[in-house]
Amino acid sequence: MKVNTKVVLYLSAMLIFILYLVFANYLFNVVIKTAREARLVAVTLPAETRDIKCNIEEVQNRKLQWKDALFIKGWAFVNHVSKEGRDLHLLLASPKDTLVFRIIKSGIFRPDLVQNYQMDGKAWNHGFSAIIPLYYLQNEPYSFGFFIDDDQGRHFIFSGIIMTLKDGNAVLLKDKTETEHYILHGTDVSIGKPDRKIRFDLERCSRQEGMIEVTGWGFLEDHDATDLKHFILLKKVDTVHVFPLKTQIRKDITARFAGKKFNLDASGFKTMIPLNDLGRGNYQLGLYLVTGVHRGIYYTNKYFSVNH
């Protein structure tokens, strides 16, 4: 039977078009990659070693050429790290699956971490930024984890930081009751002249949902933290706004600095600062600690812009 050539060409074209519609999403999101996106990889993870310090500082929805993506910024390093050079992987674990992404930009210069953690200065590249295509993610919660392969071995930890996606928009998950507990407003406190050095770490410092969230620990050198009061300073030019911090018990800090022979259990802190409490402008973040007649102040290189 003679087959009409035009019919064959028409059917072939229709078949190709249908296949394109079926596989186009996969083709442009998985097969064709951009230079900047993190790579989804298959990795055999070790048992959780929990010897990594880490933080997720920022999560934003962004466009990466033709792809919808998440921009994730933070830092991670292995305890007692002494050399640069590592393979850093970001884990996103949902109730259904654990995705492992190899981060391309994994060695961002972060001297603030070297100072805060009293490192020996041989490794400075603890920051990272990752771009994750949204194609891989579903509208469900994800727990962040990190896997680091370096000259010391293979290291793995789940950070305890959780993100959820709603209609493709990323939100760091918080318990409403807990959040409200930590919302504190500005207070009138006279800032005295500092006479003591501060040891501290801002473990989490981010802007989310109309709030500035700050979590960490700090104490005055050579002093107990039993009666310690913590304050966050937000400085705009010559004006300083003072916000009290909720104390959190941190027995790990006492154990870490046991050689100091001081009780540092009350050195932890947390607060949520409403951006509505601030006027327009650029604010520098500082920490103010008070115990008895002694004071300590430190202004960080962290800034927040308020535009409302």
N, C-alpha and C positions, 0 to 999 in steps of 0.2 A: 504494500500500500504506500502510495506516494505521500510524504509528509510535507505540508506547506511550510516553506522556510520562514515566512513571516510569523507564523504561529509559534514555531520553535523559538525564534528570537524573542518574541513577546513573552512567552512563558519563562524563558531563561532570565530575561530582564526582571520579570515579576519575582522570580525566585531569589535573585540576587538582592532585590530591594527588601524583600521580607527578611532574609538573613541579616541584612544590614540593620534593620529595625530591631531584630532580636538581639544582636550582638554588639550594637554600637556603644551602648552604655559600658559594657565590659571592655570593649576595645579602647575607648578614650579614657577610661578611669583606671584600668589595670595594666593593659598591655603597653599603652603609650604613657610614658612617665615624664614628668618635668624634672629639671636638674635639681630643684630645691626640696622636693618632697622626701620625707622619710620612707625607707624601704621596708615593706612587710617581709619578714624573714621567718624561717623555721629554725628554732633554736631549742636545744635540750637544756632546760634550766636546771641548775643545781638545787640542792635543798636550800631553803631560805637561810642565809648567813647573818642577816640583820647587822652587818658591819658597814652600812652605807648611811651617810647623812644626806638628806635631800629635801627639796622643796619645789612645789609648783607655784610660781609667782604670778603667772598670767595665762589666761586662756581666752582667746578671741576668735570669732568667726571672721574669716578672710577669703578673698578670691585669689586663687593661684592659677593665673592664666585662665584656662577654661574650666578649672575644677573648683568646686566648693570645698573649703578646707578649714581645719582648726590650726591656729598658731598657738603653740604652747611654749612658754618660757620658764626657765627655772635653773636649778643647779643640783648637782649630785657628786659626791666623792666618797672614796673608801677611807675609813678611819686610818690615820697614820700614813696617808699617801705621801710618797717622797719623790716620785718621778712623774713627768708628763708622758702622755702616750697611753691611749686606752680605746677600747671599743665600748661605746655607751648605747644601751638599748632601753627604750621606753615601753613599758607594758601597760596595756589597757585590758583589764579583766572584767568581763560581764558575767552574769549568771549562766550564759550559754557558752562562752568561749574566752580564751586569753589570746590577745593579739600582741605580737612582739614587733616593734619597729626599730630598725637600726638608724640612729640619729646621725645625720651628715654633719651638722654644725654642732659639734659636741665639745669644743675646747675653747669656750669664750673666756677671756681674761677676767678674773674676779678677785682682785686683791683684797676686797672687803672680807671675803671668807677666810683668807689667809690670816688677816688680822684678828678677826673675831674668834677663830678657832686656834689661835696661837700656833700656827704651822711653822715649819722650818724654812719656808720660802722657796723650796725647790720645785714646787708645782703650783701653778697659778690658774690653770685652765679648767675650772670646775663648773663654769656656766654652760648652758646649752639653749638652743632654740630648735624646735621641731615643727614641721608642717605636715599634718596628717590629713589626707583626703577623706572627706566625709562619706565617700562611697563605702568605705569599710565598716562604718559604724551604724548602729541601730538606735532607736529612741528608747534607751534604757540606761541604767547607771553603770559607770565604769570606775574601777578602782585603779589608781596609778601605782605602778611598780617600776623598779629599775634593775637592770642587769648590767654589770660592768665586768669586762674581761681585760685584765692588765697584767703587769709583770708579777704582781703578788698572787694572782689566781683568778678564780671566778666568784663573783659576789652577786647576791640577789636579795632584794627586799621589797615588800609591799609597803607603801608610804603611809597608808591610812587616809590619804586624801582621795575624795570621791567626786566624780563629775557625772552629771546626768545630761542627756540630750532630749530636748523637746522641740519637735519640728525642725530638727537640725541645728538648734541653738544650744550652745554649751553653757551650763550653769554649775558652779561648784556647790555641791549638795550640803545643806546645813539643816540642823534641827531647829525649828522655829523657836521653841521654848528656850533652847540653849542660846540662840542668837540674841533673843530679847534680854536674856540675863546679862549678856556682856555689853549691851549698848549703854555707853556712858557719855554724858555731855560735859562741856567745858566747865572748869571750876576756877575760882579766884585763889591762886596760890602765889605767894611771893617767892620769886626765884632767887635763892641765895648764892653767894660766891662759892664756886666749887673748890673743895680742898682735898678730894680723894679721887683716885682713878676708878674707872668703871670697867668691869669685865662683863660682857654681855653677848647675846646672840639673838637676832631677830629671825626666828626660825620660819615665820610666815609673816609677810608684809605685802598685802595686795589690796586691790580696789575691786569690790564686787557688789553689785545690786545697791548702789547708792551709799555704800559704806566703805570705810577704810578699816580693814581687819589687821590687827597686829598681835602676834603671839610669839613668845620667846622667854628668855630668862636674863637676869642681870643682877649684879651685886657690887657693892663697894669693896675694894680690896682691903683686906685685913679687918673686916667687920662681919659679925653675924648678920644674917638676913631676917632674924626673928621679928624685929620691929620695922623692917624696911618698907618704905612706901615708893611705889613706882608711878611715874608720870610720863606721858607722851607729850612732846613739844612739837607744835606745827608753827614754823616761823615763816612769816611773809615780810620781807624787808626788815623793818624794826619792830614789827608787831609779833608777839609770841602768844599762841593759844595753848593752854595747858589742859590736858585730859588725864584723869586718874585711870589707873589700870587695876583690873581685878587680879588678886593674887592667886596663883596656882601652886600647889605643892609639887616640888621637884626634888625628890630624894636622890635622883640620879646626879644632880648637880653637886650635892654634898659628897656623894661617893666619888665623883670625878675629880673634885678638888680636895680630897680627903687630907692631903698634905698640908692644907691651909689651917686645919684644926678649927674650923668654924662651922656653925650650923647654917647651911644655905638652903634648907628645905623650902623656905618661903621666897625663893628667888624667882619663881615662875610668874608669868603674867599673861593677860589676854585682855583685849578690848575691841569693841566695834564702835567706830566714830562716824556718826551720820554726817554726810557731806553737806546736808542742809544747815548744819551748825556753822559752816564756813562761808565767807564771802568769796567773790571771784578772785582768782590769783593763783600763783605758784607757791607751794608750801614745802619747806624743807623739814624733814622728819628728824626729831631729836629725842633723846632719852634723858630723863631727870630722875635721880635717885636720892632719897633722903632717909637718914637714920640718925635720930638724936640731933646733934648740932652739926653733923657732917653732911656734905653735899657732893654730888658728882653729876656732871653734864657731858653729853657727847652728841654732836650733830653728825648724822650719817650723810651719805651721798645720795639718799633716796628722796625724790621729790614727787608731790602730787599736784596736779593741776585741777582747779575747780572752775567750771565755765558757766554754771547756772546763773 
